[in-house]
Amino acid sequence: MESSSAIPERALLEELRRRRAALFESISAVERALAAPAPGLEARWAERVQSALVDLSADFGAHIDVTEGPDGLYRELLQTAPRLSGGVARLIREHALIKDLLDNLTACVGEPGITTDVDKVRGPWHGAARKAPPPPAAWV
């Protein structure tokens, strides 16, 4: 028989896996929207990118809530393994950087006249994507 604390832990981990899968799908949707051909269709392209970025921002916000929130994974992790505090602090800083990037890209797509400079939007995303490590296998 499992301990009662193992059941909530397992449920939290399963929830994290589901959210990571949704987050990964949102990232993929942004990449597909950015990669879509834009010549002559810039306004439509910008709408698709904007929509994908809004969805990704929502999924990333949920990810932050589940990991950094008062009952989040990091709190529990630090209670059981305080030696990981440096790594957790790094992840929190990375979350803030990613959130800023998403906010900036979303604002950029929403700017009037952005439809004439597709590369202005594609550039920061692809630069950040090249620096990011590949997603762990547990994400999917």
N, C-alpha and C positions, 0 to 999 in steps of 0.2 A: 504494500500500500504506500502511496506517495504521501510525503508530508504536505500539510496544508499550505506552507509557504512555497512549495514547488509548483503548485497549480497556478497561483497568480503570476509567478515568475515566467512560467511557460506561456501563459496567456499574453503577458507583456511582450515576450520575445516573438510570439506569433503575430501580434499586432505590429511590431516593428518590421517584421518581414513583409507583411501586407503593404505597409506604408512605403517601405523601400521599393517594392515592386511598382507601386503607383508613381513614386518619385522618378524611378528609372524610366517609366513610360512617358512621363511628362518631359524629361530631358530629351528623350528620343523625338517627341513631338516638336519640341523647339528646334532640334537639329534638322528635322525634315522640313519644317516651315522655312527655316533660314536657307536651306539648300535649294528650295524650289526656284525654278526659273522666274526671273522678275522683269525682263525687258518687255515694256509695254503694259505690264500688269503690276506696276509698283504699288498702287493703292491697295489692290487686293492682297498682294504679298505682305504689305505692312499690317493689314488687318489680321491675317493668319498668324503672323509672328506675334503681334500684340496679344491675340487670344491664347496662343500657346504659352507665352511668358506669364500671363495672368494665372493660367492653370498651374504652371510650374511654381510660381510664387506662393500660391495657396498650398500646394503639396509640400513645398519646402518649409513653409511656416508651420504646418502640422508636424513635420519631422522635427523641427526645433522644439515644439511644444512637448512632444513625446520624449525627446532626449534630455532637454534642459529644464523642463517644467518642474514644479515642486514635487511631483510624484514620478518624475522621469527616470529614465535609465541611468543617467549620469549620477544622480543623487544616490541611488541604490548601489551603483558600482563603486562610488567613493566610500560608502559606508563599509563595504565588504573588502575593498582593495584600495586603500588610501595611496598606495605607491603609484597608482595610475593617475594621480592628480595632474601631473604635467601633461600627459597625453590628453586628458579631458579638457584642460585649459586650452591646449592647441586646437582641439576640435571646436570649442566654443568660439575661438578667434576666427577659425576658418568659416564657421557658420555666418558670422557677422560680415566677413568679406564677400561671401557668396550672396548673402542677402543684399548687400550694397550693389554688387554687380547686377543682380536681377532688377533691382529698383532703377538703376541707371539705364539699363537696356530697355526696360518697359517705358521709361520716360522718353528715351531717345526715339523709340518707334512712334510714340504719341506726339512728337514734335511736328508742327506744320512744316511741310516741305520735305519731310524725310523720304518721301517716295522718290525723290531724285537722287538719293545717295544711299543705295542699298548696302554698299560696302561699309558705310559708317556704322551700321548695325551689325553686320556679319563679323567685322574685324574684332571687336572686343570679345565676342562669344568664342570665336575660334582661338583667339589668344589664350583665353582662360581654359578652354577645353584641352589645349595642348599641354598646359601645366598641370592639369588635374590627373591624379592617378586613376587607373581603370577601376571601375566598380568591382567590389569583391563578389565572388561567386555567390555568396549568401544573399545578395541583393535580389536575385531572381528566383 
